[in-house]
Amino acid sequence: MKKNISLFTIFSLIISLLYIPAASAQGKDGRDIAFRAELKAIAKKTYTYYEDHTDPATGLTFDETRYTEEGKKNAEHTSPTNIGMYMMSTVSAQEMGFISKEEAVDRIQVTLNTLESMKKWNGLFYNWYYTKDGSLKKDWGQFISQVDNGWLSAGLIVAGQAYDELNGQTSKMVANMDYSTLYDPEVGQFRGGYDVAQEKLTDHHYGLLYTEPRVASYISIGKGDVPKEHWWKMERTIPAEWDWQSQIPEGEYAEYDGVSVFEGHYEYSGVKFVPSWGGSMFEGLMPGIVLKEKELGKQALGLNNQRHVELQIQYAKDKGYKAWGFSPAATPDGYSEFAATPLGTSGYADKSTVTPHASFLALDYAPDEVRKNIKVLKGMDMYGKYGFYDSVNVETGEMAKAYLALDQGMIMVSIANYLKDGVIRDYFHQDPIGKKPEELLEKEVFSIQ
């Protein structure tokens, strides 16, 4: 009798233990289903910005639109980054079922035809063009930007892999973009760009790895325009003797492909991390919308991305802010840099201003925190016709009622990657340009373990 009771008791305990987690999982699954539906609805609104603000004749998207006391104002010029983001956002829209494949191909085809006719320098694109006809906008200078061309290349690569019928056109365009013209072989780093009017390269280099220009660096290595040693010539932290930086780094040297690299780090709230320049989210996390940093860089860039997300959230808590997500964004009367200051080498101020795109860039690393943050932002009346307005001061409630093509693109692609298992990253890495340098992501070990 006792044996029977014991067996019954054990059986009952097993059933109860199995039941409780199942119920919890069901609740979690329910939240996840609701969140995924919410993200899809946000993405659909976000893509509507591109549908309503892209010139149908040229396939070029307005840089921004603003709602002012005088009414709605469109900035009818665009940049290489905006064009790249439009193409990736259109692929994302098709992957999420908002438009058909035929519509996506037709839209991107128009853009490609315009790109072919636009003025270039060594295959690289200038910083600004008019959306009405693709002509060069010269009143802001005639600058060739390394980082902006990198994002256009990324968009072309993704579009070409998503649609075979466009691949010939996109591949030729990327092949013609000669990044070696911006490279300084003596330093092993890229110049910021080239001023065509003054016929000179910038004095400054893009010296830090953990900033958004690493996408152009990765692509340039994948193309063979620059040697792979360039990846190791970028600084993880600037030299310790440069005592103006926000903190003196600690770390140790490691060797990769015959190059000695100082694997330095900073520390905030007891957590080690490799800093960006300003401490903003898009510097650190935007490259991850195309690069498989989380998947391949588990001991380096992927781990560091995780740290930056966690520390942005912690920084907001330390400051007593109701929301988090610090990154350059529109202001009510312009544009400014915002950041979680301690996370940067020369940290930008936060000015109590958050921007929604920073949350979406964090989706792969902290989805629950993103879900909660979205709820807070919606509660601040940040959600409008084309998705989230670009920024809000969390102390005063003052909003920048603007939509920026760049920021809309970061939101759109981040959601597509989250809902579709990294689809945009997969397209990018399918191309030999994206595939070839993967070892650079895999082999490095940051000093933040």
N, C-alpha and C positions, 0 to 999 in steps of 0.2 A: 504493500500500500504506500509506504513511504517513497519507494522507488518511483511509483506512478506519479505521485504528487511532485516529486523533484523534476521528472521529465516534463510534466505539464507546466511547472513554473518556469523552467528553462525555455520551453517553447513559447510561452507567453511573453517572456522578456525579449526574446529574439524578434517576435512579431512587433512588439511595441517599439523597439529600437529601429526596426526597419520602417515603421510607419511614421515616426516623428520626422526623420530627415526627409522622407518623401513629401510630407506636408510642407516642410520648409522649402524644399526644392520647388514645389509647385508654386509657392508664393513668389519665390525668386524668378521662376520662369515667367510668371504672369507679369512681374515688373519688367523683365527683359523684353517680353513681347510688346508691352505698352511703350517702352522706351524706344525700341526699334521702329515702331509705328510713328512715334513722335519725331524721331530723327528723319524718317522718310518724308514726313510732311514738311519739316523745316527745309530739307533739301529741295523739295519741289518748289517751295516759295523762293528759295535762294536762286534756283536756276532761272526763274521767271525774270530776274534782274537781267540776265544775259539775253533772254528772248526779247525783252522790251528796250534794251539799250545797246544792241549790236546793229550796226548799219547793215541792212540786208544786201546792199550792193557790194560791200567790201568785206563783210564778215569781221569787222573790227569793232571791238567793244569800247564804249565810253569809259574813260578812266574812273569817273565817279558821277553820282547824282546826289544833289543836296536839296533839302527842303528848308527854305528860309522864309522870312516874313514877306519877301517879295514873290515867293512862289518857288516852284521846282527849277533847279538849275542843273543842266547837264554839262559835263566837261568833255567836249567832243574831240578828244585826242586820246592816244593810247600808247602803250609801251610794249617792248618785247615780252616782259613778264606777263602783262595783261593778256597778250595774245596766247601765250603758252597756257595760262590758266583757263582761258576760254575753251581751248581745244580739250584740255583734260576734263573740264567741267561738262562739256558736251558728251564725251565718252562716258562720264559718270552718270549723266542724265539717261543715256541709253541703257546702261547697265542696271539702273534702278527702275526702268520701265516707263519713264516719263515721255520719251520720244522713241521712235522706231530707229532701227539701224539705218534705214534709207535716209531718214531725216538727219541723223547725225553725220553721215557721210556727206550729204549735200551741203550741210552747213560748214563743215570743216573744209570741204573742197573750195567753197567761195573764199575762205580765209587764205588757203594755200595759193590760190590764183593771185590774190592781192599781194601776198608776201613775195611771190616771184617777181612782181613788177616794182617793188619798193626799193629805194636807194639803199645800198649797203657799202660797207668798207671791209674788204677781204672776206666777204661772205657774211660778216657780222652786221647786226642791225643797230641803227641809231637809237637813241633813248626815246624820242618822241615823234609820232606821226599823227596827222589828221585822220580821223575816222571816215570822213566823207569820201576820200579818194586815195588814201595811203601816201599822200605827199609828205615830205619831211617838214616837221615843225622846227624852225630854226631859232625862234626868239628866246628859247631856253638853252641855247648853245647847240653844238653838234658833237655830242659825246657818244662814244662806244663803251658801253658798260659790260664788264666781264660777268657780273652776277645776273644782270637782266638777260643777257644772251643765253646764259645757262638755263634759265627757266623756259625760254623759248625752245631751246634744244630739247629739253625734257618733254615739253608738250608735243613737239614734232615726233619724238621717239614713241611716245605713248599712242598718239593717233595712228602712226604707221604700223604699230603692232596690233592695234585694235581692229584696223580695217586694211586688209591686204590690198584693196584697190587703190589705197592712198600711199602705200609703202614706197613705191618708186619715187614719188614726188618728195615725200618727207625725208627719205634717206639721202637723196641727192642734196637737199637743202642743208641738212646737218653736216654732210661731208664737206660742203663748201664753206662752212663756218670755221675759219682758221684761227683757233685759239692761241696758236704759237706766237702770233703777232702781239699778244698781250703778256707773254711770259718772259720773266727775267731769269735766264739760266744761271746767272752768277749767284743769285740769291736762292733760286729754286722755288720762287713764289710768283704769283700773278701780280701785275700792276692792277690798280683799280679800274683802269680803262685808258682810253685814248681820246684826246681832244683833237678832232679833225681840223677845226678852224685854226688852232694854234700849232698843229702838227707836232704834238708831243704827248708822251705817255704821262700818266699821273706820277707824282713823286712818291706817293704811298703805295705800299703793297697790301694785299690781303694776307696777313700773316698768321691769323688764328684759324685753327681747324674748326672749332666749334662755333661757326657762324654760317649764314646761309650761302656764301659763295662756294662752299665745299661741293655743291651740286655741279657747278661749272667745272670745278677741279676734277671731280669724278668722271664726268663726261669727257673732258679733255684727255684724261688718261685712257679711257675706254676707246677713244678714237685713235689714239696714238699721236696726238698733237703735242703732248708733253710727256716726259718720262715718268714712270711710277714713283721714282724717288721724290717727286714733287709732294706727294701725300705725306711723306715723312719729314719734309722740310718745313711744313707748317707747324706753328707752335701750339702745343696743348695748353701751356700757360706762357706768358711772356717771361723773359729772364728775371730771376729773383732780384738782380741788382737794379732793375727799374722800379725804384721804390715809390713811385707815384701811383702805382696800381692799388686797387682797393684792399688787397692783402698780399702778403708775400707767400708765394706758393711753396709747398713741400712736395717731395716726390723723389724719384730715382731715375737713372738713365736705363734705357733698353735699346737694343739694336734690332732694326728691321731692314732686310735687304741691303745690309752693309751701311746703313745710315744710323747714327746715334741720335736717339730721340729722348728729350727730357719729359718723362711722364709725370708732369706736375699736376697738382690739384689745389683747390681752395676748400674751405670748410664753413658751413653755416648750420647752426642749430645741431651741432654734433654730427653732421652728415658731410661726407666728402663728395666733391663734384669737380668737373672740369668746367671752367667758366666760359661764357660767350663774351663778346665785347661789351654789350650793354646790359645783359641780364634779362633780355626780352624772350618771350616764348617763340616768336617766329624765327629768330636767329638760330635757336637750338633745334626746334621741332619741325619747321617747314621742310627741310631736306628729307625728312622721313616720310613724306607723302609719296616720294618716288623711290627712295633708297630703302633697301631691306635692312635697316639698322637694328631694329628690334630682333629680327630673326637671325641675322648673321653676326651682329656686333654685340653679342651677349655680355662680353667682358669689357666693352669699350663704349661705342656710341649709343647702342641700345640701352645699356645700363645707365649711361649718363642722361639720356632722355628721361628715363624713369625718375632719376634723382631731381632733375629740373622741374618736372611736373609736381612731385611731392613737395619740393621746396618752395615753388610758387604758391602752392596751397598753404603751406606753413607760414610763409611770409605774410600772406593776407590775414591769417589768424593772429599773428604777432602784432600786426598793425590795427587789429580790431575792425577790419573791413568785412562787410556782409557778403561780398563776392570776390572772386579771384580771377586772374587771367590778365597779365600785364605784357603789352606788346605795342609797337608803334601803331597808331590809329589816327583817324580823323578827330579833330576837335570841332567845337561849334563854328570856329572861323578859320580853320586851316588843318594842319597836320602836325603831329608831334610824336616824339619817342617816349614810350613808357616802359617801365621794366620793374622787376623785383630787384632792386638796386644791389643787394649783396651778391647776386649771382653773376655780376658782370665784372670784367677787368677794369673798366671805367664805367661803372654802373649808371644808367639813366635813372632819373627820378621817377617815382610811381605817380606822383601828383593825384593820388587816390582815384585814378582812372583805370577802368578795366575795359577790355574789348572782347566781344564774344568769340572772335576767331581763335583766340588763345585757348579757350575751353575746348573747342572742337579738335584742335591739334593734339590735345591730350587724350582723345578718346581711346586710343589703343593702350593707354597706360593707366588710366583711372576712370573707367566708364561710370561708376557709381557717383564719384565726386562731380563728374561732368553733368550727370543727370540732375543732381541737386543744384548745381550752379546755374543750369539753364532755367530751372524753376525760379530761382531768385531773380535772374535777369528778366524773365517774363513778368514777374511781379513788379518790376520797376518800369513797366510799359515800354520795354525795349524792342518789342516784337511788332513789326509793321508789314507793309504790303510785300516787300521782297525779303522777308526774314528779319534778322536782327539788325537794328541800327548799329553804327560802327563803334561807338564808345559811350560810356556813362561815368560820371563822377559819382562814386558810391557814397560820398559824404553829402554832396549838395543835390544829387539827382539830375544835374545838368547833363543833357544828352547831345551828342553830335548826330543829328538826324540826317545821316548820309549813308550811302552804300558805295563801297569801293570795289572795283572789279577784282583787285588782288585779294582782298579779304573775303569777298564772296567765294572766290575760287578756293581759298584754303578751307573754308567751311564745306563747300561742295565735295571736294576730293577727299577730305578727311572722313566725311560721312560715308561716301562710297566705299572707301577702304574698310571701314568698320563693318558696314552691312554686307559687303560682298567679299569678305576674306582677303583683303589686300589686293583687289583687282587691278588698281592703277599701278601699284608696285610690281605686280606680276607682269603687266604689259611692258613696263620699263626694263625689267630684268630679262625679258625674253629676247630683247635686242642684244646682239653681240657687244654693243657699247655699254650696256648695263650689266651684262654677264661677266665680261672680261676682268674688271677690277674687283670682283667680289672678295677675293682673297685679302684685299686691304681692309675690308670690314671685319673679316673673320679672324685674322691673326693677331690683331692688336689687343693688348691688355692695359687698360688704364690703371692708374694707381689709386683707385677708389673702391677696390674690392672690399 
